[in-house]
Structure formats: structure tokens, C-alpha cells
Amino acid sequence: MGKYQFSMKPKSILPVNTRYRKITSKLPVPGSLKIFRDLYKYEARSMHGQLPVVWDRAEGFQVFDKYGNRWIDFTSTIFVTNSGHSNRAVTRALEKQLEQHLVHTYTFASEIRAKFLKEIIAITPSFCQKAFLLSAGTEATECALKLMRMHGHKISPDKKTILSFQGNMHGRTMAAEMLKGDAGAMSWIGYKDPNILTLPFPYPWLPYRGDFEWEKKFHSDIEALKKKGVAPDNICGVIIESYQGWGAIFYPKPYIKALCNYAKKYNILVTFDEIQGGFGRTGKLFVFQHYGVTPDLVCLGKALSNGLPLSAVLGRRKIMDLSEIGSMSSTHSANPLCCAAALANLQEIKSRDLIKKSAKKGKILHSGLNKLKNKYPDYISLVSGKGLLAALIITDPKTHRPNEWIASKICEKAMHKGLLLVHTGRESVKLGPPLTIPDVALIEGIRVLDECFNEIKDK
């Protein structure tokens, strides 16, 4: 079939007009085509492939174009705007910072940076004693890799092996691509770091049952590495995307516990990449808290600032201070505008109790999605995720194999009905509305999904 491509030919759509959704034009909107033509002409094509909607503004849990259409947003712009699009507290903090006439400081000190750092250390678990701020999530994972290797080098020059999991998403820069373990994604690099190795992801559909079997599975994965000549004492760190990103798939808890116990035994640092999952998305502050473990480092981004380019690595003091003064920095790290936004965002999450609300609303979301799975078992093989994070794993009813074409078609149909979903380009449909979404809008979005599957089924 080939890759699904969203049609750029305007199509007449049945009008939609509910409390939270409104579609009154053809889609894509004829008036928006010039914007797309300019983007295709002047922008690298790697940025393209999303649903053909030109955003004009986004507020709360809704997205608007300038042609009179509005959508319920189940993307949070890929889990960024957890506390709501254009959150007023965040925009006020930005306005105040702009009025102060301080928008950049490099690594020179600023008061807003100190306030933000104090707040993030205060609200995070006790192992988070210091932070290093950057601009993007992929920078954070590169920084964590550097710190893990520096820690290993202090123990032994041979302690330099990094473990990650096959298919985990850690960013687009060189080390991040290597951590993913995807030969195709790494082909542009031209070589592979022999000291970055991947473990197979422990998918829930594998034939392992119960805590003991999953713990045994971890040790068998380690034994496989030993047979390849990897000595436990030469492993300096392991980085874990807190859930497998493309499908919102969590690790079996006993597997992660066995890994962390093993790491402690051999003085291996454990890093959790929380860039997609942090700040209440799954009903807890961080995803690793679902596993009942304590890492050494945590990578943050996306929802950290609710829309501004800011990321961070947090960890214990002695690890965070491994780099000498001036040896680790980033041009836009700790930008005053980003720090102001992030500080206001953290205060919003806390004052509005958004983490607890995410857990509560997550029950509504997952209950509704599991009802859809029961209704359309030939199309939905798995509902995964926690809190206001979910994914539907889509299968072909004829072959019972994963089907990215149907997943993409569901996303397109939902867009036509006033609902935006995360288009992964794979056999999954991801969902992650802002944590501020009202229950009634959440339920309406699930109803739209039902309509989409029903129409797919009838064809």
C-alpha cells in the first residue's frame, strides 16, 4: 500500500457544530493551500506529514483555524501543553518577563533562573538535587549520556558501555539515534558506537507471565549481552524511555525492578527519559513512579514549560557536578522567557492539582477506549497507556496484522469531525489531551472515535 498521505485536495465535509467542535468548510480549507505550498517550497520535507490543518490559535483544549473551524485537541502538541494551550498564567509570566526587557542571558545569572531552579528541585523527588537546563529533549538525552560515561570513567576507563532499548525514542541527534538501535535511522551516521547497545523491548504480548518470568526475561537479556563479550562491570549506564513512545507501551514492572537492582549491584547509572511522559501526563508527576524505582538521572522536556523550548537533566549532586565549570552549556539554556514560562507552568500544575485530575480523567479515557476495543476487536488489538496518555494499536481485520494505513485513516476521519489525534505514521493512534480538558469534552472526543471506527467498519 505504501505510506499513507493525507489528501491536499479540498473535500466537502458534513458540517459539525457542537459545544466544542465546529467544521464549516471543506478540508483542507481551500484558503489554506497557499500556506501549504509555501511550506512545501521553502521548508525541508522532514517537517511535513501531519494532518493538513493550519493552526491559527490554540486555547485550553481546543485548536482554531482562521476559517471558522475548531477542534478538540487530543495531542497537546505531542504532550507539550499539559496545563492547557495558551495557559493564562504562563502567558502572563511571559508578558511580565518581556516588560522587564530581559529575553536572553546566555549563562550569565538571572533571578528568574534561580527561582525556577529552586521550584523544580522543590517539587521533584529527593534524588533530584541539581539541574542542568537546555533547549530541546534530544540535548537532554545527549547530556545524560555524557554524564553516565563521565561517571563510569571515574571508576574505570573500560566502564563506558551504555544500554538502551530497541525502538525507544530519545531524539534526533547522533547519540539519540544510536540509542534507538534502529539500523535504518542510523544509516546517515556511517558508523555505530560499539559501546552503545540495545536490549529488546519487553512488549506485553511476549509469552511471559507473572513477576518471576519477567524478572527472568531481564536476566536472560543480560546473559545474551554477556555472550557477546559485554562484562557487567564495563556498563556505565542505561537509559530508559519511560514508555515505548510510538505505542504508549509500558514496561512490565518486575522487568524494570530487576534492571534497577542489577544496575545498583554493578554501579550502573539509570536514566529515565521522561520527555514525553513527565509532569502529570500519566497521573503521576513522572512515569518512573509507576514502576516503584528511583533512578539516578531524569531527562525532562516538552511539558516542562508548556510550550517554550526548554529541557533539563536532573539528578544527584555528585553526578550533576561531574563536568568542570564552563565545560557543559547551551546557548539558549536557562533563557529567561523559558524559565518564566516553566516556573508559572509548575505552579499551575501544583495549584490546579492537575496530576490528580489526570489520574481521574484517565479512568474516563481508558474506560471509553476499552469499550471501543470491545466494540471493534478486529481493528483495535490493544489499548495502552496510563492517565491522559493512551494509544490504540490498530490491526487489519482481514490479516490481523498491524496496519498503519487504517491508523492514519482514523486520524484523517477524526480531523474531518473536529478531533485532532497524534498521527504516528505507524500502526498506532496516540491520544493525549491537555490535563485541563473538561470531562464532557473528553467523552465527546471518545464518541468521535467511535464514529470513525464505525465508518471504517462499514466500508
Sequence and secondary structure as in RCSB ss.txt:
>XXXX:A:sequence
MGKYQFSMKPKSILPVNTRYRKITSKLPVPGSLKIFRDLYKYEARSMHGQLPVVWDRAEGFQVFDKYGNRWIDFT
STIFVTNSGHSNRAVTRALEKQLEQHLVHTYTFASEIRAKFLKEIIAITPSFCQKAFLLSAGTEATECALKLMRM
HGHKISPDKKTILSFQGNMHGRTMAAEMLKGDAGAMSWIGYKDPNILTLPFPYPWLPYRGDFEWEKKFHSDIEAL
KKKGVAPDNICGVIIESYQGWGAIFYPKPYIKALCNYAKKYNILVTFDEIQGGFGRTGKLFVFQHYGVTPDLVCL
GKALSNGLPLSAVLGRRKIMDLSEIGSMSSTHSANPLCCAAALANLQEIKSRDLIKKSAKKGKILHSGLNKLKNK
YPDYISLVSGKGLLAALIITDPKTHRPNEWIASKICEKAMHKGLLLVHTGRESVKLGPPLTIPDVALIEGIRVLD
ECFNEIKDK
>XXXX:A:secstr
        S B    EE SS EE S BS GGGHHHHHHHHHHS GGG  S S    EEEBTEEE TTS EEEESS
HHHHT TT BT HHHHHHHHHHHHTT    TTS  HHHHHHHHHHHHHS TT  EEEEESSHHHHHHHHHHHHHH
HHHHH TT  EEEEETT    SSHHHHHHHT HHHHTTTSS  TTEEEE    TTSS  HHHHHHHHHHHHHHHH
HHTT  GGGEEEEEEESSBGGGTB   HHHHHHHHHHHHHTT EEEEE TTTTTTTTSSSSGGGGTT   SEEEE
 GGGTTSSS EEEEE HHHHT S TTSS  TTTT HHHHHHHHHHHHHHHHTTHHHHHHHHHHHHHHHHHHHHHH
 TTTEEEEE STT EEEEEB TTT SB HHHHHHHHHHHHHTTEE EE SSSEEEE   TT  HHHHHHHHHHHH
HHHHHHHH 
